[in-house]
Amino acid sequence: MTPAKSWIDDLPKDRLIAEFSVWSADLMRLADDLARVDPHVDVLHVDVADGHFAPALLFFPDLVAGLRKVSARPIHVHLMVADAVVLSQIEQFADAGSDLISIHVENEGVADAALDLLDRRGVAAGMVLRVETPVERLRRHAARLRFVTLLGTAIGVKGQGLDETAGTRLQEARQIIAESGADHRIVLAADGGIREHTVPLLRRSGAETVVLGSLAFNAPSLAERMAWLHAL
């Protein structure tokens, strides 16, 4: 089960894209929970962390391969891993069926090689910025990307409040994307601190998608929550 090659261009442009974080699903009943939310999902988001680059220790290629068997939704893998393993992780997650793999701007030592490898593997490329990293560092790579994701909280930790600079950082990233000269769509995403009171700000600041965790999976009525999100 794989999405169309044009899936990024086909994502909604007239509403927020709904990117659902697998980390917030019911991991003991994952297939059932993903089936429950599937009608509302535009992109599945899978966090990968090595316990070094980020404090968490998170998901693995076999999980993505399992997701690929049960879902036709695009799978976005967010690599939070040290430079030494970025290329091998790209290979493994590409083999597992990822549609988009995002590395970090902070993986500067291997960034060019990583983007070249993604090109060769036919996997869409994204980049993520830690909340403390200057957005300007995105500029050198922007034209090669399909997704740009700005973290609004410290990396790899759930349940934090949104950093006060998140809105202005999104605006800066949107300007860099506009000036990149790319002739393809580059989606601007916000990840971390996604709450009812923060999503409108993020949307006004230029976010085209927000990575939904508990806001979606724990919603009393997911249909009502998504109707609200789509109306922003």
N, C-alpha and C positions, 0 to 999 in steps of 0.2 A: 504494500500500500504506500504509494508515493505521490506527493503533490506534483502539479504541473511544473515544468521548467520555468514558467513565467510567474511563479507564485508570488514573488515580491511585487512585481508590477500589478498583479491582480489584487493585492491587499486593498482594503477600503481606503479611499482618500477623503471621504466626506464624514468620517466619524473616527473616534479612537479605535485603533486596532487592539484587539483583546489578546494579550500574550499571557498565557497561564503558566505559572511556575509549578513544575512537578514537585518541588520541595515542599509545597504546602498541601499537596493531596494527602489522602489517607493512604499511607504507604503500606499498611497491612491489607488493604483492599484496593490496590492501585488500579487494576483494570476496571473494576466496578466504578470507582470514583471518576476515572477519566471518561468512561462511557456516560456518566451522569452529566458532566460538564461539556461534553463534546459539541453539542449543538451551538454553544456560545463561544467556542475557541477559534481564534484565527491562527495562532501560533502556539506551539508547546515549547516551554523554556526549561532547559535542563542545566542546572548549575553543576560545575565540576571544580572541586577544590582539593589541593594536595596536602593541606595541613601546614604548608610552609609559606607560600605566597599569600594564602588566606588562612585564617585560623580553623575554618571548618574542614571536614573530610567528607567529600561529597562525590557524587554519582560516577558511574563507570560505564564503559562502552556496552556491556551486555544489557544494561537497562535501556539504552537507546535502541539497541537491536530488538528488544522486546516491544518497545513503544512502536517501532516501525512496523511490526507485525499486526498491531491492533489499531493503529491510527493512520489515517491519510493526511493528517494535519502536518504542516511544516514543523520540523524539529530544529530549534535554535539551541546550540550548545555554547554555554558561556564558560570558557576555560579560565580558571583562576589558579594558574600553575606557574612554577618557576621556569625560567628560560631554558634550563637544561632539558626539560621534558616536553616543551611546547610542540616541537615537530613530531615526536613520537605519538603524542596525544592526538594531534590532528589526524595522523594516519589511522589511529585506532577508531576515532569517532567518525571519520569519513567512511571507513569500512563498515561501521555499525549502521550507517544510513542517515547521518546528519544532513540536513539541507543547508544549514548556516552554522558556521563556527566563528565565534568571536574570541579573539585574543585581547590582551590588555595593551594599551598604549605603553604601559610601563615595561612590557616585554621588548623594549627597544632593541636589545642586542640581537634578537632573532626575528624581529618584525618583518623585515623585507623577505627573508627566507620563508617565513610562515605564510605571507600573502602569496608568494610564488607557488608554494606547495598547494595552497587552496585553489589557485588558478588551475594547476595541473590536475587536481583531483575533481574539478568541476563542482566544488562546493562554494557557496556564497560566503564572502568574507565580511566580518564585522570587527569593530573595536570597541572596547569598554574603557572608561576612565574612572579611576578612583576619585572619591570626592575631593581629595587634597591635591590632585594633579591639575596643573594649569591646562585649560581647554585648548590653548594655542598649540599644544604639542600634537593635537589631532591633525593639524593642517597638512603636514608633510605626507600623510597617508590617505587623506580624505577621499580623493578621487578614485581610489582603488576599492572603496568599501561599498557595501550595500546596506549595512546597519551601523549606526553609531549609538551607543548606550552610555548614558551618564549615570553613575551611581550617586544617589542622594543621601546615602548613609555609609558608615564604615563597612568595609568589605567583609562579606561572609558571615554576618551576624544578623539574626532576625530581630524584628520588633523594635527597632530604633526610630526616633523621630527624624523628620526630614531636615537636612541641613539648610540653614537660612540662605545659602548661596545657590540653591538648586535652580531657582527660576532664572537668575541672571546667567548661570552657566549654560542652561539650555538655549537661551537667546544667543549667546556667543557661539555655541556649536552650530546653531541654525545658520548663522551668518557665514561661518567657515564652510559649511556644506554648500551654501548658495554660491560661494566664491571659488569652489573647487574645480569648476569647469567640467565636472562629470556629466556625461550624456545619458546616464541611467539614474533611476530612482535610488536615493539614499534615505532610509527611514531613520528618524530620530526617536530614540526610546529613553524612558526614564525608569530606573530600577532602584528600589529601596525607599522606605518611608511612604509607601503607597496607601493612603487612607482616604476616607470620604472627604475630609477637609483639605487634603493636599492635591488630589487629582485635578480639580478645577484650575488651580494655580499652574500645575505642570502643563496642562493642556493650553492655557493662555500663553505660556512661555514657549510653546512650539513643539511639545512632545506629540508625536503621532501614535505612539503606543506606550502603555505603562505595563510593567511586569506585575501581574496580579497574583497575590498570594492569598492570605486569609480574607482579604476584601471580597474575593470571589468564592473561594472554597467554603468559607464559613458564613456566607450570606444567608439570612433567613429565607429569602426568596431570590434565587440566582437570576431568574427571569427579570424580576423587578430591578435588581442591581445592575444588570447589563443594559436594560432600557435606560436607566439613569446615566450610565457610562456613555452610551451611544449618543445621548442627547447633549453632551457637553461640547 
